[in-house]
Structures are given as C-alpha cells and as structure tokens.
Amino acid sequence: MVAIPVPDNYGLVIGVALGAIPLLGFVHGGVTTSIRKEAKVPYPHSYASVEQCQENVSPSPSLQFITLSLDINLLFLSLFQAKAEQFNCAQRAHSNFLENSSQTMLCTLVAGLKYPELAAGIGSVWVLSRVMFLYGYVYSGQAQGKGRFNKGGPVFWLAQGALWGLAVFGVGKDLVSL
C-alpha cells in the first residue's frame, strides 16, 4: 500500500477545494434560479428561446446612475434588459462553472499535497475570478454576456492551468516510476 503524506497546513487546501468552490456552486444555482423565475422560463427548459429573449424585457436592477447627457438609445438599453437573456447568461455561467469546478477541485487537492499554500492561494484566485466572471456575465448588462471578460473574469483560466501544472508536473511526476 502506498502512503501519501498530507502536509500540516493541508486544511487551507481543503477549505478552498471542498469549501469555497462548492459554496460558489450554490451561489451560481441561487442566482440562476432567481432569474429563472423573473424570466418566466419553465422547467425543464434549460434556456430561454430567442423569442422569449426579445419579448421578455423588464427594468434592470443593475441601473445605478442616469445622466442627462446620454443618448436616448443608450438610455433605453441601460434601463431595460431582457430578463430571458439575463437568465441565459446566468445559466451559461453556471454551466461553465460546472464544466470546470470538478477538475479544479481535484487539481487543487492534488497540488496541495506538495504545495499547500500555493495551491490554496491559486485556488482562491480561481474562486474570486469565477465570482467576477459570474457577476460580469449576468449583471453587467452587456449583450450576450460579454461582461464576463471584464474585471478579471477570465483569470480563472490562468489559475486553472497553474493548478493543473502543479498537480501534473509538480506532484504527478514524482508518482511515476519508469
């Protein structure tokens, strides 16, 4: 039997991989469910149709300030956002999270066996970047969820790649005997 030593400070890794990442999954689900109700997209439909996106328009909660110098078209676009399109953005952000979270949790847990502080730190960056990705995708008001590219949202790809590299080349190579 192979014994794998766990570092004393591995609790940080557990906190990120099995605490923060699943908690963010619940947040994604809550956001998606609340917007589903506003968008009137019934179960079991995963996404709103194009027609629903075009007709289901209501005041946007993300509007904070209006200045009188805005063009009337920009004013209309900032005041109203298709709830169905916002639901589609939330659903896609949630799906993207689910597509990436399991491998990120695994890579964080494995990388943490050799580099616990580094793995926990990079995992935390991944979580914060995913929060920015969710916020930008759903609440920026930009068409087609383009706000997901703002304010550090895509940084999660770099963090995820770093965790993969640490797990494969930092820990995995030590376990391979040729």
Backbone as a ProteinNet text record, in pm:
[ID]
protein_1_A
[PRIMARY]
MVAIPVPDNYGLVIGVALGAIPLLGFVHGGVTTSIRKEAKVPYPHSYASVEQCQENVSPSPSLQFITLSLDINLLFLSLFQAKAEQFNCAQRAHSNFLENSSQTMLCTLVAGLKYPELAAGIGSVWVLSRVMFLYGYVYSGQAQGKGRFNKGGPVFWLAQGALWGLAVFGVGKDLVSL
[TERTIARY]
84.1	0	88.6	47.1	120.6	64.1	150.3	109.1	145.7	48.8	72.3	67.9	180.1	180.6	101.7	26.5	-52	16.3	49.5	117.4	29	95.3	23.2	-77.9	-44.5	-132	-223.7	-255.4	-342.7	-487.1	-519.8	-654	-691.4	-592.6	-618.1	-667.7	-605.1	-641.7	-783.4	-812.3	-947.5	-1050.2	-1016.5	-1107.9	-1144.4	-1046.1	-1072.4	-1142.2	-1082	-1132	-1266.7	-1286.9	-1410.4	-1502.8	-1462	-1544.7	-1588.6	-1492	-1524	-1578.9	-1519.9	-1565.3	-1708.1	-1741.8	-1881.7	-1978	-1934.1	-2019.4	-2050.9	-1951.6	-1975.1	-2073.1	-2070.7	-2169.1	-2311	-2330.5	-2462.4	-2503	-2407.1	-2435.8	-2482.1	-2409.5	-2449.7	-2592.5	-2622.8	-2757.4	-2863.4	-2833.9	-2928.3	-2953.7	-2847.3	-2860.8	-2944.4	-2911.1	-2981.9	-3129.3	-3158.1	-3296.9	-3378	-3319	-3394.6	-3424.2	-3329.2	-3352.7	-3447.6	-3444.5	-3538.6	-3682.3	-3711.7	-3846.8	-3885.9	-3794.5	-3821.5	-3838.2	-3762.1	-3764.4	-3881.1	-3946.1	-4060.2	-4020.7	-3906.6	-3862.7	-3896.9	-3994.6	-4039.1	-3940.4	-3944.4	-3870.6	-3941.8	-3880.6	-3741	-3653.3	-3699	-3620.7	-3493.2	-3380.5	-3251.4	-3225.3	-3276	-3251	-3379.4	-3385.4	-3497	-3478.8	-3588.4	-3582.3	-3546.3	-3512.2	-3481.2	-3602.6	-3720.4	-3843.3	-3863.8	-3839.5	-3852.2	-3752.6	-3633	-3531.8	-3572.4	-3643	-3682.4	-3804.5	-3892	-4015	-4015.2	-3930.6	-3931.4	-3834.5	-3876.2	-3791.4	-3852.4	-3769	-3814.8	-3701.8	-3732.3	-3627.5	-3510.7	-3391.3	-3270.4	-3237.4	-3210.3	-3175.1	-3033.6	-2953.5	-2814.7	-2799	-2909.7	-2901.8	-2877.8	-2775.1	-2745.9	-2756	-2699.6	-2698.9	-2740.3	-2814.4	-2851.4	-2807.9	-2737.3	-2703	-2784.3	-2811.9	-2895.6	-2825.8	-2695.2	-2622.8	-2623	-2691.4	-2692.1	-2782.2	-2741.1	-2823.6	-2947.7	-3060.9	-3185.6	-3178.2	-3107.5	-3093.7	-3010.2	-2902.7	-2821.9	-2901	-2983.4	-3066.7	-3163	-3227.3	-3319.5	-3247.3	-3130.7	-3056.1	-3010.4	-2975.9	-2930.9	-3047.7	-3165.4	-3280.9	-3347.1	-3340.2	-3411.5	-3317.2	-3333.9	-3254.9	-3350.1	-3335	-3420.5	-3391.6	-3491.1	-3472.1	-3443.2	-3501.8	-3476.3	-3330.7	-3278.8	-3137.1	-3047	-3085.8	-3008.5	-3011.3	-3125.1	-3132.3	-3038.9	-3038.7	-2949	-2803.3	-2767.7	-2630.5	-2600.2	-2694.9	-2674.8	-2662.4	-2746.2	-2743.5	-2611.5	-2564.1	-2438.1	-2320.4	-2321.7	-2215.9	-2214.9	-2333.1	-2343.5	-2292.9	-2331.1	-2284.2	-2132.8	-2078.2	-1933.1	-1863.8	-1922.6	-1868.6	-1867.2	-1978.6	-1987.5	-1889.3	-1864.8	-1769.9	-1626.5	-1596.4	-1459.2	-1433.8	-1537.1	-1514.7	-1459	-1505.4	-1459.5	-1310.5	-1264.3	-1120.8	-1037.8	-1092.1	-1020.2	-1010	-1117.3	-1112.3	-1008.8	-1010.5	-916	-771.8	-746.1	-610	-563.8	-654.2	-619.5	-582.3	-662.2	-634.3	-501.7	-474.4	-350.3	-230.4	-240.1	-128.4	-98.1	-201.4	-183.7	-104.6	-88.1	-8.2	138.6	183.4	323.9	337.3	240	244.6	115.7	93	-37.1	-71.4	22.6	-8.3	-29.1	56.1	45.4	-85.3	-119.2	-243.8	-365.3	-364.6	-476.3	-485.4	-370.9	-369.7	-420.7	-371.9	-417.3	-564.2	-605.1	-745.8	-834.7	-785.5	-860.7	-872.8	-765.5	-770.1	-873.7	-877.7	-975.5	-1117.3	-1143.1	-1276.5	-1314.1	-1224.2	-1254.5	-1276	-1196.6	-1212.9	-1346.3	-1388.3	-1518.3	-1633.6	-1616.3	-1718.2	-1729	-1613.8	-1613.8	-1671.8	-1642.6	-1696.4	-1848.8	-1900.7	-2045.7	-2108.9	-2051.5	-2107.3	-2108.1	-1995.9	-1987.2	-2081.7	-2094.4	-2180.9	-2326.7	-2368.1	-2509.7	-2554.7	-2474.1	-2521.3	-2459.5	-2369.5	-2306.7	-2401.7	-2504.5	-2596.6	-2543.8	-2426.1	-2369.9	-2433.7	-2460.7	-2524.9	-2442.9	-2513.8	-2455.2	-2352.8	-2368.5	-2281.5	-2137.2	-2112.6	-1974.2	-1906.9	-1984.1	-1926.1	-1842.1	-1852.6	-1771.9	-1623.3	-1588.2	-1447.2	-1392.2	-1476.7	-1435.1	-1385.1	-1304.9	-1266.2	-1209.5	-1127.8	-1057.2	-1131	-1246.6	-1321.7	-1244.4	-1176.8	-1106	-978.5	-939.1	-818.3	-831	-954.6	-971.2	-902.5	-894.6	-826.8	-679	-616.7	-475.1	-457.1	-543.7	-535.4	-559.4	-656.2	-686.6	-568.9	-507.7	-389.4	-272.8	-255.6	-147.8	-171.2	-294.1	-324.7	-302.4	-341.8	-319.4	-169.9	-92.9	51.7	116.5	76.4	130	93	-29.4	-74.1	-2.2	8.9	67.8	219.8	280.4	426.7	493	419.6	476.3	458.4	341.3	311.8	310.5	243.3	227.6	357.3	451.6	579.6	654.6	636.2	700.4	638.9	515.6	447.2	470.2	527.6	553.7	692.9	697	827.7	847.1	948	974	1082.8
-118.2	0	124.4	223.6	348.5	447.2	506.7	610.1	746.1	834.2	969.4	1064.1	1126.7	1218.7	1346.2	1390.8	1513.8	1620.2	1735.6	1840.9	1894.7	1949.1	2001.8	2110.3	2194	2305.4	2271.6	2145.3	2099.8	2146.5	2189.9	2240.9	2359.6	2440.4	2551.9	2500.3	2394.4	2333.8	2278	2208.4	2152.9	2266.2	2375.3	2489	2547.1	2555.9	2611.2	2507.8	2388.1	2287.9	2228.7	2205.3	2140	2232.5	2358.7	2457.8	2568.5	2649.7	2768.6	2734.1	2636.1	2603.9	2548	2449.9	2406.3	2516.9	2602.9	2714	2805.3	2830.4	2911.7	2843	2710.4	2636.9	2663.2	2668.7	2701.3	2843.9	2934.8	3074	3078.4	3010	3003.2	2951.6	2843.9	2787.8	2884.3	2955.4	3053.5	3168.6	3219.6	3328.7	3282.7	3166.6	3114.4	3090.3	3032.3	3003.1	3130.7	3231.9	3356.1	3427.4	3426.1	3492.7	3410	3277.7	3191.5	3233.6	3260.5	3299.7	3432.4	3530	3661.1	3650.7	3560.9	3546.1	3461.2	3393.5	3307.3	3196.4	3133.3	3017.8	2893.9	2815	2699.9	2583.1	2502.6	2376.8	2285.1	2197.9	2156.1	2229.3	2340.9	2412.4	2468.4	2439.2	2485.5	2630.5	2676.2	2811.6	2872	3004.3	3076.4	3077.6	3078.6	3083.5	3224.3	3236.4	3367.3	3458.1	3402.4	3481.7	3534.2	3450.9	3495.4	3606.6	3595.4	3698.3	3831.6	3828.7	3951.9	4016.9	3939.2	3996	4014.1	3946.5	3947.2	4053.1	4176.9	4288.6	4354.3	4377.8	4445.8	4533.2	4624.4	4713.2	4635.2	4682.5	4617	4662.5	4569	4609.6	4665.4	4648.9	4693.9	4842.5	4908.8	5051.3	5129.2	5213.8	5290.2	5440.8	5487.7	5631.3	5660.1	5767.2	5811.9	5957.1	5987.6	6127.9	6179	6306.1	6364.3	6370.3	6351.4	6362.4	6233.8	6130.9	6004.4	6011.3	5942.6	5924.6	5844.3	5869.2	5802.8	5651.3	5604.1	5460	5396.1	5461.9	5409.8	5409.2	5512.4	5519.6	5401.9	5372.4	5260.2	5129.2	5110.5	4986.3	4968.7	5078.1	5064.9	5048.1	5101.7	5090.2	4953.3	4892.9	4768.4	4659.1	4544.3	4429.6	4311.3	4234	4117.1	4019.2	3994.9	3900.3	3760.9	3725.5	3593.5	3582.2	3687.9	3684.6	3681.7	3755.1	3753.1	3612.7	3546.3	3408.1	3318.8	3333.8	3253.5	3276.5	3400	3431.1	3365	3370.9	3306.8	3156.1	3099.4	2954.9	2912.3	2992.2	2958.3	2974.6	3078.2	3095.9	2977.7	2933.8	2819.5	2691.7	2671.3	2553.9	2556	2672.4	2684	2654.8	2700.2	2669.5	2519	2453.2	2308.3	2232.3	2284.3	2220.7	2226.7	2325.6	2348.9	2321.7	2318.5	2310.5	2176	2066.8	1936.4	1915.8	1950.2	1933.3	2032.3	2149.3	2246.6	2198.3	2140.7	2085.6	1973.8	1884.1	1772.9	1822.5	1912.7	1965	2040.8	2111.7	2182.9	2083.3	1978.7	1877.1	1805.6	1771.6	1701.1	1794.6	1914.3	2009.7	2045.6	2048.5	2082.4	1980.8	1860.9	1759.2	1798.4	1875.6	1918.7	2068.9	2144.5	2291	2343.1	2320.1	2354.9	2503.9	2590.6	2734.1	2785.5	2741.4	2785.4	2737	2610.3	2555.7	2627.3	2652.9	2723.8	2867.2	2931.4	3068.2	3075.7	2986.8	2986.2	2946.1	2851.3	2812.9	2928.6	3010.6	3129.6	3230.8	3246.7	3335.2	3282.5	3150.6	3089.2	3121.8	3107.4	3134	3281.3	3373.1	3516.6	3552.2	3493.7	3518.4	3464.8	3350.2	3294.4	3382.1	3446.1	3539.6	3657.6	3710.4	3822.4	3778.9	3656.5	3600.6	3595.1	3543	3534.5	3672.5	3763.7	3898.3	3966.7	3959.3	4022.7	3960.9	3830.7	3759.8	3796	3802.2	3814.8	3959	4039.2	4170.3	4290.3	4269.9	4384.6	4456.2	4386.4	4446	4446.2	4390.8	4384.9	4269.8	4294.4	4194.3	4066.3	3956.4	3823	3790.2	3847.6	3816.1	3858.3	3957.7	3998.3	4060.4	4093.5	4146.9	4046.2	3918.9	3815.7	3834.7	3912.4	3937.5	4059.1	4128	4247.7	4212.8	4298.7	4296.1	4161.9	4098.4	3979.7	3849	3847.6	3723.4	3609.1	3632.9	3522.5	3475.4	3540.2	3499.9	3356	3306.8	3170.4	3069.3	3098	3003.7	2992	3103	3100.3	3026.2	3053.5	2985.2	2835.6	2800.9	2659.6	2589.6	2655.4	2599.3	2582.1	2679.3	2670.1	2553.8	2535.1	2423	2289.4	2282	2160.1	2132.2	2236.5	2219.4	2173.5	2232.9	2190.9	2046.1	2008.9	1872.5	1770.3	1797.8	1700.4	1699.6	1815.8	1822	1836	1890.6	1906.5	1785.7	1720.8	1605.7	1476.8	1478.2	1357.4	1296.6	1381.1	1328.6	1251.7	1287.8	1218.5	1080.2	1060.9	934.2	833.7	881.4	796.3	735.8	604.4	539.5	464.9	506.4	445.1	342.3
0	0	0	-75.4	-85.7	15.7	92.2	187.6	129.4	124.9	74.7	193.2	225.3	339.5	308.9	406.6	394	478.6	418.5	494.9	608.2	709.2	826.2	787.6	691.9	654.4	537	519.2	410.6	431.2	551.1	578.1	490.9	454.4	362.5	228.4	182.1	53.5	61.5	170.6	191	193.5	261.4	270.7	135.7	47.1	-86.7	-174.5	-184.8	-279.3	-240.1	-111.9	-68.5	9.2	22.4	90.9	-2.7	-45.7	-125.5	-264	-330.2	-466.2	-465.4	-380.3	-375.8	-331.4	-239.1	-196.8	-315.2	-397.8	-517.2	-612.7	-616.1	-696.3	-648.2	-515.3	-460.1	-495.6	-493.5	-532.2	-677.7	-765.2	-906.3	-919.7	-849.5	-856.4	-807.1	-699.6	-646.5	-741.8	-802.4	-899.4	-1018.2	-1070.7	-1187.7	-1156.6	-1042.1	-1004.7	-986.2	-922.3	-900.5	-1031.6	-1123.8	-1252.5	-1338.7	-1324.5	-1398.3	-1368.1	-1241	-1201.8	-1266.7	-1263	-1323.5	-1474.6	-1537.1	-1683.1	-1730.2	-1636.7	-1669.1	-1767	-1738.7	-1817.8	-1736.8	-1784.1	-1704.3	-1711.4	-1605.1	-1608.3	-1705.4	-1776.7	-1772.3	-1873.6	-1927.3	-2028.6	-1968	-2032	-1982.1	-2016.6	-2129.1	-2175.5	-2229.5	-2228.1	-2288.3	-2439.5	-2511.3	-2658	-2704.5	-2830.7	-2888.8	-2877.3	-2899.7	-2890.3	-2748.8	-2649.5	-2511	-2480.8	-2532.9	-2510.1	-2570.8	-2681.8	-2749.2	-2685	-2625.6	-2571.4	-2420.1	-2350	-2203.8	-2152.1	-2155.7	-2114.3	-1991.7	-1890.9	-1769.6	-1717.3	-1624.8	-1573.6	-1514.9	-1543.1	-1494.7	-1353.4	-1261.2	-1125	-1115.7	-1221.8	-1215.3	-1246.7	-1284.2	-1314.6	-1186.1	-1186	-1065.6	-1089.4	-1196.1	-1221.8	-1365.7	-1384	-1518.3	-1529.3	-1636.1	-1659.1	-1777.1	-1779.2	-1883.5	-2018.7	-2021.3	-2147.6	-2229.4	-2182.4	-2255.6	-2377.3	-2480.6	-2599	-2560.7	-2622.7	-2585.3	-2605.6	-2709.3	-2729.7	-2619.1	-2578.8	-2469.5	-2340.3	-2321	-2202.2	-2198.9	-2312.2	-2318.2	-2289.2	-2349	-2328.8	-2185.6	-2118.4	-1979.7	-1883.5	-1918.3	-1830.7	-1839.4	-1956.4	-1977	-2025.9	-1968.3	-2008.5	-2018	-2122.3	-2137.5	-2025.4	-1941.7	-1830.9	-1883.8	-1995.6	-2053	-2098.3	-2157.3	-2196.6	-2073	-1970.1	-1846.1	-1785.2	-1793.1	-1745.2	-1825.7	-1957.3	-2040.2	-2001.1	-1972.4	-1929.4	-1795	-1701.2	-1571.1	-1586.6	-1671.7	-1693.3	-1757.7	-1852.4	-1919.2	-1823.3	-1740.8	-1641.1	-1544.4	-1504.7	-1413.9	-1482	-1606.2	-1680.6	-1694.7	-1726.9	-1741.5	-1608.6	-1500	-1367.6	-1344.4	-1374.4	-1354	-1442.8	-1562.3	-1654.1	-1600.9	-1518.2	-1473.4	-1325.9	-1243.7	-1099.5	-1053.3	-1109.9	-1060.2	-1085.5	-1204.3	-1231.2	-1149.9	-1122.6	-1040.9	-896.5	-844.3	-708.4	-700.5	-798.4	-797.3	-808	-901.1	-917.7	-793.5	-727.9	-604.8	-495.2	-481.3	-378.6	-404.4	-529.5	-562.9	-549.5	-605.3	-597.1	-452.3	-369.3	-229.1	-149.8	-202.9	-133.6	-126.4	-223.7	-225.6	-202.5	-250	-242.9	-179.4	-50.9	7.9	3.7	41.2	41.4	-100.8	-191.9	-330.5	-393	-370.6	-425.7	-367.1	-237.1	-174.5	-226.5	-245.6	-298.1	-440.5	-525.7	-665.4	-671.9	-588.2	-582.9	-540	-448.1	-405.3	-518	-594.2	-711.5	-810.3	-829.4	-919.4	-872.4	-742.6	-688.5	-709	-674.4	-690.7	-837.2	-924.6	-1067.8	-1117.9	-1064.1	-1103.7	-1053.5	-938.9	-890	-987.2	-1030.3	-1125.6	-1260.6	-1301.6	-1425.4	-1417.5	-1306.9	-1286.8	-1287.2	-1208.9	-1199.9	-1337.2	-1406.6	-1537.5	-1639.1	-1635.7	-1731	-1709.2	-1583.1	-1551.8	-1529.7	-1461	-1415.8	-1486.2	-1581.6	-1646.9	-1741.3	-1789.5	-1885.3	-2026.9	-2048.4	-2182.9	-2259.9	-2386.2	-2470.7	-2476.6	-2482	-2498.1	-2388.7	-2272.3	-2159.7	-2175.5	-2260.6	-2285.3	-2163.6	-2061.9	-1939	-1863.7	-1902.7	-1835.3	-1859	-1961.1	-1991.8	-1918.6	-1843	-1769.7	-1630.1	-1574.9	-1433.4	-1386.1	-1464.5	-1418.1	-1431	-1493.5	-1507.6	-1571.2	-1682.9	-1749.3	-1678.6	-1569.8	-1497.9	-1447.7	-1433.6	-1383.7	-1474.6	-1604.6	-1695.2	-1658.5	-1626.5	-1587.2	-1455	-1358.5	-1229.4	-1245.8	-1327.9	-1350.9	-1418.1	-1513.9	-1579.9	-1483.8	-1395.6	-1296.5	-1200.7	-1157.3	-1068.3	-1139.1	-1263.7	-1342.4	-1354.1	-1385.4	-1398.2	-1268.3	-1156.7	-1026.9	-996	-1027	-998	-1085.2	-1213.5	-1306.4	-1298	-1309.4	-1316.1	-1179.5	-1083.4	-950.2	-861.7	-872.1	-786.4	-868.2	-980.7	-1061.6	-1109.1	-1148.1	-1197.1	-1088.8	-963.8	-852.8	-829.8	-874.1	-852.6	-965.7	-1075.2	-1190.7	-1178.1	-1184.3	-1181.8	-1313.7	-1388.4	-1517.9	-1509.1
[MASK]
++++++++++++++++++++++++++++++++++++++++++++++++++++++++++++++++++++++++++++++++++++++++++++++++++++++++++++++++++++++++++++++++++++++++++++++++++++++++++++++++++++++++++++++++++

